[in-house]
């Protein structure tokens, strides 16, 4: 299995343990590499929906029973909850914190929407250029998506309407309103003082979790739409990690135990919670390794890239064999290549040490 190969390479090196607080103290980190891998997983997971040439087999689903895009979003919101909580603690002001979030989100969003509407849209539309530019639907696309609300607009007039599997224009943007809502809730969380005291934060998160689980959906939709709740769960897990950063140890033994728990509970209703725990401790262990030593951090980045290349190998195999029903053959072929890359990296590190 791909996970076994990664763990084997991890155990072959000198892993160092530490607390989550080291994630905030170190100047360098592996979060960029994790985000690149997660972004690649989103592209990989969306490929079957937009390209008729891609076979809809997901190697992450084969390995974990979870869609690759969902795993990627889990990583994004977990890391965001942790880092944004630290950002609020540093800012010491809800207004300053919210302004920093606006500056982070809106400039890139405005540029993206303008490019989609007036560059990609103009090139791909079937309408006359003048009719397209002055169409109310184009301006509605811009203004509605700038509001960062759950009711987003996905279509542009005449764009991707012929010869394409889907006419949706970048549906990945649906997570931005969810992220913005998390920022607002976190600001309220901080104003009430729950980020100043870890124990108050624990109680507040527990109360919110119980409310979301037991209250009827229609009573909490204004706070969090139903489709965003699982994302909020990972964001809250990141906030919880920040609150417990001084007392929670991150060790390779904990990672192995969490992965073992997920394997045992994979087909149980508790499997998703075991997966969340395994993902969280793995992500934070990756961060701590870079803080421990540059050599170990470089090894971890190599492991991440090995997994990414294994994903690409499997996707390439499936795309070259569109009639193949036994997708496990491609999956195991990618496994062997990933294991080989990890072995090479581990040997090189041992030779240099």
LOVEXVO-229409 format. One record per residue (C-alpha): residue in three letters; residue number from 1; x, y, z. Coordinates in steps of 0.02 Angstrom, whole numbers, always signed. Last residue first. Layout:
BEGIN
rest	nr	u	v	w
ALA	NUM	X	Y	Z
...
//
This chain:
BEGIN
rest	nr	u	v	w
UNK	353	+1237	+579	+378
UNK	352	+1258	+596	+190
UNK	351	+1247	+409	+153
UNK	350	+1092	+391	+264
UNK	349	+1006	+534	+173
UNK	348	+1044	+458	+5
UNK	347	+980	+289	+62
UNK	346	+817	+366	+127
UNK	345	+789	+461	-35
UNK	344	+821	+306	-141
UNK	343	+705	+201	-33
UNK	342	+569	+334	-46
UNK	341	+584	+336	-235
UNK	340	+574	+146	-245
UNK	339	+421	+140	-130
UNK	338	+335	+270	-239
UNK	337	+371	+168	-395
UNK	336	+304	+9	-316
UNK	335	+146	+96	-258
UNK	334	+116	+170	-431
UNK	333	+114	-7	-502
UNK	332	-3	-58	-360
UNK	331	-129	+76	-410
UNK	330	-116	+39	-595
UNK	329	-158	-144	-563
UNK	328	-294	-95	-439
UNK	327	-387	-9	-581
UNK	326	-450	-179	-638
UNK	325	-582	-114	-757
UNK	324	-460	-58	-891
UNK	323	-553	+15	-1039
UNK	322	-471	+187	-1023
UNK	321	-296	+113	-1019
UNK	320	-181	+260	-1052
UNK	319	-283	+371	-935
UNK	318	-274	+241	-797
UNK	317	-85	+226	-810
UNK	316	-63	+415	-813
UNK	315	-173	+434	-659
UNK	314	-72	+300	-568
UNK	313	+93	+381	-611
UNK	312	+27	+553	-561
UNK	311	-28	+488	-391
UNK	310	+142	+406	-369
UNK	309	+223	+572	-413
UNK	308	+122	+658	-276
UNK	307	+169	+522	-150
UNK	306	+352	+543	-195
UNK	305	+335	+733	-181
UNK	304	+272	+713	-4
UNK	303	+412	+593	+40
UNK	302	+541	+713	-31
UNK	301	+467	+853	+75
UNK	300	+486	+740	+226
UNK	299	+667	+704	+183
UNK	298	+704	+890	+166
UNK	297	+627	+919	+338
UNK	296	+736	+782	+409
UNK	295	+891	+865	+336
UNK	294	+836	+1040	+389
UNK	293	+819	+983	+570
UNK	292	+685	+984	+704
UNK	291	+577	+1124	+631
UNK	290	+561	+1030	+468
UNK	289	+507	+876	+562
UNK	288	+380	+978	+660
UNK	287	+280	+1024	+505
UNK	286	+266	+845	+443
UNK	285	+215	+791	+618
UNK	284	+78	+921	+609
UNK	283	+7	+850	+449
UNK	282	+18	+670	+510
UNK	281	-65	+712	+677
UNK	280	-209	+796	+587
UNK	279	-234	+663	+452
UNK	278	-239	+523	+579
UNK	277	-364	+618	+688
UNK	276	-477	+660	+541
UNK	275	-467	+479	+481
UNK	274	-519	+415	+652
UNK	273	-666	+535	+647
UNK	272	-716	+473	+475
UNK	271	-701	+292	+531
UNK	270	-823	+313	+676
UNK	269	-967	+257	+564
UNK	268	-873	+94	+538
UNK	267	-796	+35	+375
UNK	266	-628	+120	+407
UNK	265	-629	+82	+593
UNK	264	-481	-38	+597
UNK	263	-383	+56	+464
UNK	262	-423	+222	+548
UNK	261	-363	+158	+716
UNK	260	-201	+96	+636
UNK	259	-174	+268	+560
UNK	258	-199	+350	+730
UNK	257	-80	+227	+815
UNK	256	+53	+255	+682
UNK	255	+38	+445	+699
UNK	254	+47	+434	+888
UNK	253	+203	+326	+878
UNK	252	+281	+452	+757
UNK	251	+262	+583	+893
UNK	250	+166	+745	+908
UNK	249	+143	+792	+1090
UNK	248	-11	+892	+1141
UNK	247	+20	+1003	+1291
UNK	246	+84	+1169	+1225
UNK	245	-17	+1172	+1062
UNK	244	-182	+1133	+1147
UNK	243	-268	+1294	+1093
UNK	242	-186	+1286	+922
UNK	241	-237	+1105	+897
UNK	240	-415	+1150	+945
UNK	239	-415	+1286	+813
UNK	238	-354	+1159	+684
UNK	237	-490	+1038	+737
UNK	236	-614	+1181	+721
UNK	235	-559	+1204	+539
UNK	234	-578	+1017	+512
UNK	233	-755	+1020	+583
UNK	232	-798	+1179	+489
UNK	231	-759	+1087	+328
UNK	230	-877	+948	+383
UNK	229	-1010	+1079	+418
UNK	228	-998	+1172	+253
UNK	227	-1130	+1075	+156
UNK	226	-1256	+1101	+297
UNK	225	-1246	+1290	+288
UNK	224	-1162	+1366	+441
UNK	223	-1231	+1505	+553
UNK	222	-1388	+1538	+452
UNK	221	-1411	+1351	+427
UNK	220	-1409	+1320	+616
UNK	219	-1594	+1307	+654
UNK	218	-1640	+1226	+487
UNK	217	-1517	+1085	+518
UNK	216	-1602	+1027	+677
UNK	215	-1491	+1040	+832
UNK	214	-1397	+883	+882
UNK	213	-1232	+881	+787
UNK	212	-1208	+1068	+763
UNK	211	-1255	+1104	+944
UNK	210	-1140	+968	+1009
UNK	209	-995	+1036	+907
UNK	208	-1029	+1215	+965
UNK	207	-1033	+1161	+1147
UNK	206	-872	+1061	+1129
UNK	205	-786	+1207	+1042
UNK	204	-840	+1325	+1182
UNK	203	-783	+1207	+1320
UNK	202	-613	+1181	+1239
UNK	201	-592	+1368	+1209
UNK	200	-632	+1407	+1390
UNK	199	-500	+1280	+1439
UNK	198	-370	+1355	+1323
UNK	197	-396	+1530	+1389
UNK	196	-356	+1679	+1277
UNK	195	-434	+1603	+1121
UNK	194	-606	+1592	+1199
UNK	193	-608	+1775	+1247
UNK	192	-778	+1821	+1175
UNK	191	-689	+1930	+1046
UNK	190	-586	+1778	+994
UNK	189	-733	+1666	+955
UNK	188	-817	+1810	+863
UNK	187	-659	+1826	+758
UNK	186	-658	+1638	+733
UNK	185	-837	+1642	+672
UNK	184	-796	+1779	+548
UNK	183	-641	+1688	+484
UNK	182	-739	+1525	+468
UNK	181	-869	+1616	+363
UNK	180	-731	+1676	+247
UNK	179	-668	+1497	+226
UNK	178	-843	+1437	+183
UNK	177	-863	+1579	+59
UNK	176	-697	+1525	-19
UNK	175	-742	+1340	-29
UNK	174	-863	+1360	-174
UNK	173	-721	+1431	-280
UNK	172	-678	+1256	-338
UNK	171	-827	+1265	-457
UNK	170	-713	+1347	-584
UNK	169	-834	+1393	-725
UNK	168	-970	+1259	-740
UNK	167	-1017	+1213	-918
UNK	166	-980	+1028	-892
UNK	165	-933	+884	-1007
UNK	164	-881	+1003	-1143
UNK	163	-915	+999	-1329
UNK	162	-1030	+1150	-1329
UNK	161	-1085	+1253	-1179
UNK	160	-913	+1289	-1107
UNK	159	-952	+1476	-1103
UNK	158	-1108	+1539	-1195
UNK	157	-1164	+1649	-1051
UNK	156	-1058	+1621	-894
UNK	155	-1105	+1491	-765
UNK	154	-1054	+1453	-586
UNK	153	-1143	+1586	-484
UNK	152	-1130	+1572	-295
UNK	151	-1267	+1559	-165
UNK	150	-1156	+1514	-17
UNK	149	-1099	+1693	+6
UNK	148	-929	+1769	-35
UNK	147	-1005	+1933	-95
UNK	146	-878	+1942	-237
UNK	145	-962	+1790	-315
UNK	144	-1124	+1885	-335
UNK	143	-1042	+2038	-411
UNK	142	-938	+1951	-543
UNK	141	-1062	+1819	-602
UNK	140	-1201	+1949	-599
UNK	139	-1094	+2056	-712
UNK	138	-1079	+1915	-837
UNK	137	-1263	+1868	-822
UNK	136	-1317	+2046	-860
UNK	135	-1243	+2025	-1036
UNK	134	-1150	+2180	-1095
UNK	133	-984	+2091	-1122
UNK	132	-1067	+1938	-1202
UNK	131	-1175	+2034	-1324
UNK	130	-1023	+2134	-1381
UNK	129	-916	+1978	-1404
UNK	128	-1046	+1884	-1505
UNK	127	-1101	+1730	-1409
UNK	126	-1016	+1560	-1415
UNK	125	-906	+1606	-1267
UNK	124	-734	+1528	-1248
UNK	123	-615	+1673	-1282
UNK	122	-723	+1809	-1204
UNK	121	-756	+1701	-1051
UNK	120	-575	+1655	-1026
UNK	119	-523	+1837	-1034
UNK	118	-666	+1945	-973
UNK	117	-762	+1836	-849
UNK	116	-628	+1715	-790
UNK	115	-491	+1846	-787
UNK	114	-603	+1968	-693
UNK	113	-652	+1833	-569
UNK	112	-470	+1784	-537
UNK	111	-410	+1963	-514
UNK	110	-551	+2001	-393
UNK	109	-519	+1840	-294
UNK	108	-332	+1873	-282
UNK	107	-361	+2048	-213
UNK	106	-505	+1989	-101
UNK	105	-438	+1847	+5
UNK	104	-278	+1900	+93
UNK	103	-321	+2083	+110
UNK	102	-491	+2036	+180
UNK	101	-411	+1915	+304
UNK	100	-288	+2049	+364
UNK	99	-435	+2168	+386
UNK	98	-524	+2036	+491
UNK	97	-374	+2018	+607
UNK	96	-352	+2205	+628
UNK	95	-536	+2222	+668
UNK	94	-532	+2076	+791
UNK	93	-381	+2147	+882
UNK	92	-242	+2056	+971
UNK	91	-154	+2032	+801
UNK	90	-38	+1894	+863
UNK	89	-176	+1786	+938
UNK	88	-281	+1811	+781
UNK	87	-137	+1752	+671
UNK	86	-111	+1599	+781
UNK	85	-294	+1555	+758
UNK	84	-269	+1581	+571
UNK	83	-124	+1458	+571
UNK	82	-216	+1315	+658
UNK	81	-385	+1335	+574
UNK	80	-301	+1358	+404
UNK	79	-198	+1200	+422
UNK	78	-355	+1098	+458
UNK	77	-453	+1189	+323
UNK	76	-325	+1155	+186
UNK	75	-290	+975	+239
UNK	74	-476	+932	+244
UNK	73	-496	+1014	+74
UNK	72	-364	+898	+3
UNK	71	-442	+743	+81
UNK	70	-612	+793	+10
UNK	69	-535	+818	-163
UNK	68	-456	+645	-156
UNK	67	-622	+559	-120
UNK	66	-617	+448	+35
UNK	65	-622	+257	+38
UNK	64	-443	+258	+99
UNK	63	-333	+172	-29
UNK	62	-454	+149	-174
UNK	61	-530	+319	-143
UNK	60	-356	+394	-145
UNK	59	-321	+307	-310
UNK	58	-474	+391	-388
UNK	57	-540	+312	-547
UNK	56	-649	+419	-662
UNK	55	-550	+388	-822
UNK	54	-492	+552	-898
UNK	53	-521	+585	-1084
UNK	52	-693	+661	-1058
UNK	51	-615	+802	-959
UNK	50	-708	+915	-838
UNK	49	-782	+799	-706
UNK	48	-646	+666	-724
UNK	47	-511	+797	-687
UNK	46	-588	+862	-526
UNK	45	-498	+739	-413
UNK	44	-328	+767	-495
UNK	43	-346	+956	-488
UNK	42	-398	+945	-304
UNK	41	-256	+823	-268
UNK	40	-133	+944	-347
UNK	39	-195	+1080	-229
UNK	38	-168	+961	-81
UNK	37	+10	+921	-139
UNK	36	+47	+1106	-160
UNK	35	-29	+1142	+10
UNK	34	+76	+1008	+94
UNK	33	+234	+1076	+12
UNK	32	+191	+1251	+74
UNK	31	+152	+1184	+247
UNK	30	+325	+1107	+259
UNK	29	+395	+1241	+374
UNK	28	+531	+1370	+401
UNK	27	+545	+1499	+540
UNK	26	+506	+1380	+681
UNK	25	+411	+1444	+833
UNK	24	+234	+1415	+771
UNK	23	+251	+1231	+727
UNK	22	+358	+1209	+882
UNK	21	+202	+1248	+983
UNK	20	+128	+1086	+919
UNK	19	+240	+991	+1037
UNK	18	+390	+886	+991
UNK	17	+449	+724	+916
UNK	16	+599	+691	+808
UNK	15	+606	+563	+670
UNK	14	+775	+488	+633
UNK	13	+742	+408	+463
UNK	12	+692	+232	+415
UNK	11	+528	+252	+508
UNK	10	+472	+385	+383
UNK	9	+519	+280	+233
UNK	8	+417	+135	+299
UNK	7	+272	+251	+338
UNK	6	+270	+314	+159
UNK	5	+277	+137	+90
UNK	4	+139	+79	+207
UNK	3	+28	+224	+152
UNK	2	+51	+179	-32
UNK	1	+0	+0	+0
//
